[in-house]
Amino acid sequence: MDLELEGKVVLITGGSKGIGLACAHAFAREGAKVAIASRSMDNLKAAQIELGQAGHSVFLVSADLCDAQAAQHMVDTVEKELGPIAVLVNSAGAAKRYPPATLTPQAWRDAMDAKYFPYINAMDAVIRQMVAHGKGAIVNIIGAGGKVASPIHLPGGSANAALMLASAGLANAWGSKGIRINAINPGATLTGRVQGSLQAEAELTGKSPDTLLKAREEKIPLGRIAKPEEVADAALFLASERASYITAALITMNGGVHPMGS
């Protein structure tokens, strides 16, 4: 299947680790010109080495996307170096989890800065350029916590829910300009962050990480948690011409653990 991504410029925020890095591999394999963004240049350089070992070259840009001006500078830099951005994949940031009794006004604000505004600022900057070019695709990787409330993930879940609304609303607002915006809601995915949480839980409970992982997977109808590459494949499709009539979609990828009718 020809996804028609060869030669297109793809910017991936949070592209140095986890799902974002898996997306960088996926788009590079399709022949896209890939730029990855992160706050940490050290993480970006490590990702560049990994991608290089797979035969892919990528452009690096360091940016703190909580700052709207930094997001605009990121976009301007990528377009100057690689050309017009055809695809934006947002996969940056994660909000801290809190027991309900420890929540403060600052915790809610921090969650928006960690997850909501990096996506919004990147989209605002890219959409301006895409409108001028008359076409573009945006894929937002948004945690499933925006659909199913968790007592220990309320600020982050609220930020995710706000992003889902913003994604659908912006898709409606800019569809007439040739811009498609979709979101993916992954459940547990086997990234370094999940592996770290398993290790922390293992130290607390005395159980092995493998035992804890198996217990989690037994609750999932498909019998396992997702691989980052599987989420990347969905992003690849949504960004491609094979999804040319899909916009404002929110796609859940949690192995069926929370079946929903809508």
C-alpha positions as CSV (number, residue, x, y, z in Angstrom):
1,M,0.0,0.0,0.0
2,D,1.5,3.3,-1.1
3,L,0.9,5.8,1.8
4,E,2.2,8.7,-0.4
5,L,4.5,10.0,2.4
6,E,7.8,9.8,0.5
7,G,9.6,13.1,0.5
8,K,7.0,14.8,2.8
9,V,8.2,16.7,5.8
10,V,7.0,15.2,9.1
11,L,7.5,16.9,12.4
12,I,7.2,14.7,15.5
13,T,7.1,16.3,19.0
14,G,8.3,14.0,21.8
15,G,10.1,12.2,19.0
16,S,13.1,11.2,21.1
17,K,11.5,8.4,23.1
18,G,8.6,6.0,23.3
19,I,5.7,6.3,20.9
20,G,7.2,9.4,19.3
21,L,10.4,7.6,18.5
22,A,8.5,4.7,17.1
23,C,6.7,7.2,14.9
24,A,10.0,8.6,13.7
25,H,11.1,5.1,12.7
26,A,7.8,4.5,10.9
27,F,7.7,7.7,8.9
28,A,11.4,7.4,8.0
29,R,10.8,3.9,6.6
30,E,8.2,5.4,4.3
31,G,10.8,7.9,2.9
32,A,9.5,11.0,4.7
33,K,11.8,13.8,5.8
34,V,11.6,13.5,9.5
35,A,12.2,16.1,12.2
36,I,12.0,15.2,15.8
37,A,11.6,17.7,18.7
38,S,12.2,17.4,22.4
39,R,13.3,19.7,25.3
40,S,16.4,17.6,25.8
41,M,19.1,17.7,23.1
42,D,20.8,14.8,24.8
43,N,17.7,12.7,24.3
44,L,17.4,13.9,20.7
45,K,21.0,12.9,20.0
46,A,20.5,9.4,21.5
47,A,17.4,9.0,19.3
48,Q,19.4,10.2,16.3
49,I,22.0,7.5,16.9
50,E,19.3,4.8,17.2
51,L,17.6,6.0,14.0
52,G,20.9,6.2,12.2
53,Q,21.7,2.6,13.1
54,A,18.4,1.7,11.4
55,G,19.5,3.6,8.3
56,H,17.5,6.8,8.9
57,S,18.6,10.4,9.1
58,V,16.5,12.9,11.0
59,F,16.7,16.6,11.8
60,L,16.8,17.6,15.4
61,V,15.2,20.6,17.1
62,S,15.2,21.3,20.8
63,A,12.2,23.3,22.1
64,D,10.1,23.8,25.2
65,L,6.7,23.6,23.8
66,C,5.0,25.1,26.9
67,D,6.2,28.4,25.3
68,A,4.2,29.4,22.2
69,Q,7.2,31.4,20.8
70,A,9.4,28.4,21.1
71,A,6.9,26.3,19.3
72,Q,6.7,28.9,16.5
73,H,10.5,28.9,16.3
74,M,10.6,25.1,16.1
75,V,8.2,25.2,13.1
76,D,10.0,28.0,11.4
77,T,13.4,26.2,11.8
78,V,12.0,22.9,10.4
79,E,10.5,24.6,7.4
80,K,13.7,26.5,6.7
81,E,15.8,23.3,6.8
82,L,13.4,20.7,5.3
83,G,10.6,22.6,3.5
84,P,6.8,22.9,4.2
85,I,5.6,20.7,7.0
86,A,3.0,18.2,5.7
87,V,2.5,16.2,8.9
88,L,2.6,17.0,12.6
89,V,2.6,14.2,15.1
90,N,2.2,15.4,18.7
91,S,3.6,12.9,21.2
92,A,5.3,15.2,23.8
93,G,4.7,15.5,27.5
94,A,3.1,13.6,30.3
95,A,1.4,14.9,33.4
96,K,2.4,13.8,36.9
97,R,0.0,11.5,38.8
98,Y,-1.3,12.4,42.2
99,P,-3.4,10.7,44.9
100,P,-6.6,12.8,45.2
101,A,-5.8,14.0,48.7
102,T,-2.6,15.6,47.5
103,L,-4.1,17.6,44.7
104,T,-3.4,21.4,44.7
105,P,-4.4,24.2,42.3
106,Q,-0.8,24.1,41.0
107,A,-1.1,20.4,40.2
108,W,-3.9,21.1,37.8
109,R,-2.0,24.0,36.2
110,D,1.1,21.9,35.9
111,A,-0.8,19.2,34.1
112,M,-2.0,21.6,31.5
113,D,1.6,22.9,31.0
114,A,2.9,19.4,30.7
115,K,0.4,18.0,28.2
116,Y,-2.2,20.5,26.9
117,F,-0.2,23.6,26.0
118,P,2.7,21.8,24.2
119,Y,0.1,20.2,21.8
120,I,-1.9,23.4,21.4
121,N,1.2,25.6,20.8
122,A,2.6,23.2,18.2
123,M,-0.7,23.0,16.4
124,D,-1.2,26.7,16.4
125,A,2.2,27.2,14.9
126,V,1.9,24.5,12.3
127,I,-1.7,25.3,11.3
128,R,-0.7,28.8,10.2
129,Q,1.9,27.3,7.8
130,M,-0.5,24.5,6.6
131,V,-3.2,27.1,5.8
132,A,-0.7,28.9,3.6
133,H,0.2,25.6,1.9
134,G,-3.5,24.6,1.5
135,K,-3.0,21.1,3.0
136,G,-1.8,19.2,6.0
137,A,-2.4,16.4,8.5
138,I,-2.1,16.4,12.3
139,V,-2.1,13.3,14.5
140,N,-2.3,13.8,18.3
141,I,-1.3,11.0,20.6
142,I,-3.5,11.5,23.6
143,G,-3.7,9.1,26.6
144,A,-6.8,7.1,27.1
145,G,-7.1,8.9,30.5
146,G,-9.1,11.6,28.8
147,K,-11.9,9.1,28.2
148,V,-11.9,7.1,31.4
149,A,-11.4,8.9,34.7
150,S,-8.7,7.6,37.1
151,P,-8.6,8.9,40.7
152,I,-4.8,9.2,40.5
153,H,-4.7,10.8,37.0
154,L,-7.3,13.6,37.3
155,P,-5.2,16.6,36.2
156,G,-3.6,14.7,33.4
157,G,-6.8,13.1,32.4
158,S,-8.5,16.5,32.3
159,A,-5.7,17.8,30.0
160,N,-6.2,14.8,27.7
161,A,-9.9,15.3,27.6
162,A,-9.4,19.0,26.7
163,L,-7.0,18.0,24.0
164,M,-9.5,15.6,22.5
165,L,-12.1,18.4,22.3
166,A,-9.5,20.8,20.8
167,S,-8.5,18.2,18.2
168,A,-12.0,17.6,17.0
169,G,-12.9,21.3,17.1
170,L,-9.8,22.4,15.2
171,A,-10.5,19.7,12.6
172,N,-14.0,21.1,12.1
173,A,-12.6,24.7,12.0
174,W,-9.9,24.0,9.4
175,G,-11.2,21.2,7.3
176,S,-12.2,23.7,4.6
177,K,-8.5,24.6,4.3
178,G,-7.5,21.0,3.5
179,I,-6.2,20.3,7.0
180,R,-7.1,17.0,8.7
181,I,-6.7,16.5,12.5
182,N,-7.2,13.2,14.3
183,A,-6.3,11.7,17.6
184,I,-5.2,8.3,18.9
185,N,-6.0,7.3,22.5
186,P,-3.5,4.6,23.5
187,G,-4.0,2.6,26.7
188,A,-1.0,1.1,28.4
189,T,1.9,0.9,25.9
190,L,5.3,-0.8,26.5
191,T,7.4,2.3,26.6
192,G,10.2,3.2,29.0
193,R,7.8,5.1,31.1
194,V,5.6,2.0,31.6
195,Q,8.7,-0.2,32.3
196,G,9.8,2.3,34.9
197,S,6.4,2.2,36.6
198,L,6.6,-1.6,36.7
199,Q,10.0,-1.4,38.2
200,A,8.9,1.1,40.9
201,E,5.8,-1.1,41.7
202,A,8.1,-4.2,41.9
203,E,10.3,-2.5,44.5
204,L,7.2,-1.5,46.5
205,T,5.4,-4.9,46.3
206,G,8.3,-7.3,46.1
207,K,6.8,-8.9,43.0
208,S,8.8,-9.1,39.8
209,P,8.2,-6.7,36.9
210,D,7.3,-9.6,34.7
211,T,4.7,-10.8,37.2
212,L,3.2,-7.3,37.5
213,L,3.1,-7.0,33.7
214,K,1.3,-10.3,33.3
215,A,-1.3,-9.3,35.8
216,R,-2.0,-6.1,33.9
217,E,-2.2,-8.0,30.6
218,E,-4.7,-10.5,32.0
219,K,-7.2,-7.6,32.3
220,I,-6.9,-6.8,28.6
221,P,-9.1,-8.7,26.2
222,L,-6.3,-8.9,23.6
223,G,-4.1,-10.4,26.3
224,R,-1.2,-7.9,26.2
225,I,-0.4,-4.2,26.3
226,A,0.4,-2.3,23.1
227,K,3.8,-2.0,21.5
228,P,4.8,1.6,20.5
229,E,5.2,0.5,16.9
230,E,1.5,-0.4,16.8
231,V,0.5,3.1,17.8
232,A,3.0,4.4,15.3
233,D,1.3,2.4,12.5
234,A,-2.0,4.0,13.3
235,A,-0.4,7.4,13.2
236,L,1.2,6.5,9.9
237,F,-2.2,5.6,8.4
238,L,-4.0,8.6,9.7
239,A,-1.3,11.0,8.3
240,S,-1.3,9.3,4.9
241,E,-3.4,9.8,1.8
242,R,-5.1,6.5,2.5
243,A,-6.9,8.3,5.3
244,S,-7.8,11.4,3.2
245,Y,-11.4,11.4,4.3
246,I,-10.8,10.8,8.0
247,T,-10.8,13.9,10.2
248,A,-11.9,14.7,13.8
249,A,-11.6,11.0,14.7
250,L,-10.7,9.9,18.1
251,I,-9.3,6.3,17.9
252,T,-9.0,4.2,21.0
253,M,-6.2,1.7,21.2
254,N,-6.4,-0.1,24.5
255,G,-6.9,-3.7,23.5
256,G,-10.6,-3.6,24.3
257,V,-10.2,-3.0,28.0
258,H,-12.9,-0.2,28.0
259,P,-15.3,-1.1,25.3
260,M,-17.3,2.0,24.2
261,G,-20.1,2.5,21.8
262,S,-18.9,6.0,20.7
